[in-house]
Amino acid sequence: MTVGRRVLGRGAAALEVSAQGLGCMGMSQSYGPGDDDESVATIHRAIDLGVTLIDTADIYGPFVNEELVGRALAGRRDQVQLATKFANKVGPSGERVIDGRPEYVRQAIDDSLRRLGVDHVDLWYQHRVDPRTPIEETVGAMAEAVQAGKVRFLGLSECSVENLRKAAAVHPITALQTEYSLWWREVEAEILPAARELGIGFVAYSPLGRGLLSGTVPAPDELAANDFRRMTPRYAGENLEANQKGVASLQEAAEARGVTAAQLALAWVMARGDDVVPIPGTKRRRWIEENAAACGLALTPADADALAAAVPEAVGDRYPDMSHIDR
């Protein structure tokens, strides 16, 4: 099995990465208790398999996920494409605060490099768009980090088409990271076409619907008390019941191919274009091995369309509070 390679961005903004990445957030938050030793072993196993796009953020933990990833990459930094993010902060009452002010941007990259124990990152995203700060100012400050050699390429996450165009006019953008999966395809209407028009690669987070598309997630009341999914509308009541029917259709299609539901769901995302790179998250070696094997499963356009027709899109919002999503 070969994971393969893909290119995010074009021209001077082109970054070659693995065809599938590894999202590291769940190693430190949102999905129950973590195990740092197993998480480090999972990152090492990913690299061994050819999964070299490693994704973290300063808010994960907060802060401790970058430190964990940094420890895992000690001695292996040159084997990966390291991506991190800034702009999400925790306010005094635990609320989300989005900060894109240039002075914070400059501080954030230095703090991330220190926690990661590296002298540069390959891809640096604005994690959420700050509605109080013009994106041109934020990206302008991010570009300073590129000029200083602290960052190789820039990205944005959950960014509207309007702000994507504004950002790209300031500095080349290599990647847009936004949720995209078999059961959430809203990006196909405007976001993905705009990214392609601008030559911006697409990094799909939550390509397994926060695990539900794998068919292995327990009932909400069986999840850990601090599991983020307990608060997610998609996992509540009638929404969950409707969404599980879609998962059943996916599992049936996967069984017919002799693969797992997770593998088929990941193959579907990768079939959406060579400029699309999913970053499923996991904190266990067994799942990174299963996920990476999806790279060997090729779907024709007809296969992908048939699967999309068989699996309805999710019912319920992606987050309990959608106000942080730039639309």
ABEGO torsion letter per residue (X at the ends): XBAEBBBBEBEAABBBBBABBBBAAAAABGAEBBBAAAAAAAAAAAAAAGBABBBBBAABOBGAAAAAAAAAABGAAAABBBBBBBGBBBBAAGBBBBBABAAAAAAAAAAAAAAAGBABBABBBBABBBAABBAAAAAAAAAAAAAAGABABBBBBGBBAAAAAAAAAABBBABBBBBBBAABAAAAAAAAAAAAAAGBBBBBBGAAGGGAAAGABBBAAABBAABAAAABAAABEAAAAAAAAAAAAAAAAAAAAGBBAAAAAAAAAAAAEAABBBBBBBABAAAAAAAAAAAABBBBAAAAAAAAAABBBBBEBABABAAABBX
